[in-house]
Amino acid sequence: MTKVAELMGVSLHIERPHGNLPGVVVGELGGPMYDLVKQITEVLTQTGDILVSGGYPNLGSFVLEALKEASRSASQDMASIEVMLERVSASEWLGMFLEDNTLCYSS
């Protein structure tokens, strides 16, 4: 989560005064971006797990294979686009989406 927050340029901590020690500030996980960063991290982790279980070491190799399949299509115009979209839409990780600010997963 820390790396995602760093790449987004946001902080995952909020600071508040310590209850018993005057002048001491305590940092805690939270803040306005915490939930979003957590959800993004979960989606990335799930996507990686699905790709690895499907035999792909990374997203790029998945996309490359889908593009190669599309290029082998009989008609190079709309048919190749349809093959690519069909290949991508058949992937489990596209079942992940945000709905009402809650991360959902549907297969």
Secondary structure as a PSIPRED ss2 file (coil, helix, strand):
# PSIPRED VFORMAT (PSIPRED V4.0)

   1 M C   1.000  0.000  0.000
   2 T H   0.000  1.000  0.000
   3 K H   0.000  1.000  0.000
   4 V H   0.000  1.000  0.000
   5 A H   0.000  1.000  0.000
   6 E H   0.000  1.000  0.000
   7 L H   0.000  1.000  0.000
   8 M H   0.000  1.000  0.000
   9 G C   1.000  0.000  0.000
  10 V C   1.000  0.000  0.000
  11 S C   1.000  0.000  0.000
  12 L C   1.000  0.000  0.000
  13 H E   0.000  0.000  1.000
  14 I E   0.000  0.000  1.000
  15 E E   0.000  0.000  1.000
  16 R E   0.000  0.000  1.000
  17 P E   0.000  0.000  1.000
  18 H C   1.000  0.000  0.000
  19 G C   1.000  0.000  0.000
  20 N C   1.000  0.000  0.000
  21 L C   1.000  0.000  0.000
  22 P C   1.000  0.000  0.000
  23 G C   1.000  0.000  0.000
  24 V C   1.000  0.000  0.000
  25 V E   0.000  0.000  1.000
  26 V E   0.000  0.000  1.000
  27 G E   0.000  0.000  1.000
  28 E E   0.000  0.000  1.000
  29 L E   0.000  0.000  1.000
  30 G C   1.000  0.000  0.000
  31 G C   1.000  0.000  0.000
  32 P C   1.000  0.000  0.000
  33 M C   1.000  0.000  0.000
  34 Y H   0.000  1.000  0.000
  35 D H   0.000  1.000  0.000
  36 L H   0.000  1.000  0.000
  37 V H   0.000  1.000  0.000
  38 K H   0.000  1.000  0.000
  39 Q H   0.000  1.000  0.000
  40 I H   0.000  1.000  0.000
  41 T H   0.000  1.000  0.000
  42 E H   0.000  1.000  0.000
  43 V H   0.000  1.000  0.000
  44 L H   0.000  1.000  0.000
  45 T H   0.000  1.000  0.000
  46 Q H   0.000  1.000  0.000
  47 T H   0.000  1.000  0.000
  48 G H   0.000  1.000  0.000
  49 D H   0.000  1.000  0.000
  50 I H   0.000  1.000  0.000
  51 L H   0.000  1.000  0.000
  52 V H   0.000  1.000  0.000
  53 S H   0.000  1.000  0.000
  54 G C   1.000  0.000  0.000
  55 G C   1.000  0.000  0.000
  56 Y C   1.000  0.000  0.000
  57 P C   1.000  0.000  0.000
  58 N C   1.000  0.000  0.000
  59 L H   0.000  1.000  0.000
  60 G H   0.000  1.000  0.000
  61 S H   0.000  1.000  0.000
  62 F H   0.000  1.000  0.000
  63 V H   0.000  1.000  0.000
  64 L H   0.000  1.000  0.000
  65 E H   0.000  1.000  0.000
  66 A H   0.000  1.000  0.000
  67 L H   0.000  1.000  0.000
  68 K H   0.000  1.000  0.000
  69 E H   0.000  1.000  0.000
  70 A H   0.000  1.000  0.000
  71 S H   0.000  1.000  0.000
  72 R C   1.000  0.000  0.000
  73 S C   1.000  0.000  0.000
  74 A C   1.000  0.000  0.000
  75 S C   1.000  0.000  0.000
  76 Q C   1.000  0.000  0.000
  77 D C   1.000  0.000  0.000
  78 M H   0.000  1.000  0.000
  79 A H   0.000  1.000  0.000
  80 S H   0.000  1.000  0.000
  81 I H   0.000  1.000  0.000
  82 E H   0.000  1.000  0.000
  83 V H   0.000  1.000  0.000
  84 M H   0.000  1.000  0.000
  85 L H   0.000  1.000  0.000
  86 E H   0.000  1.000  0.000
  87 R H   0.000  1.000  0.000
  88 V H   0.000  1.000  0.000
  89 S H   0.000  1.000  0.000
  90 A C   1.000  0.000  0.000
  91 S C   1.000  0.000  0.000
  92 E H   0.000  1.000  0.000
  93 W H   0.000  1.000  0.000
  94 L H   0.000  1.000  0.000
  95 G H   0.000  1.000  0.000
  96 M E   0.000  0.000  1.000
  97 F E   0.000  0.000  1.000
  98 L E   0.000  0.000  1.000
  99 E E   0.000  0.000  1.000
 100 D C   1.000  0.000  0.000
 101 N C   1.000  0.000  0.000
 102 T E   0.000  0.000  1.000
 103 L E   0.000  0.000  1.000
 104 C E   0.000  0.000  1.000
 105 Y E   0.000  0.000  1.000
 106 S C   1.000  0.000  0.000
 107 S C   1.000  0.000  0.000
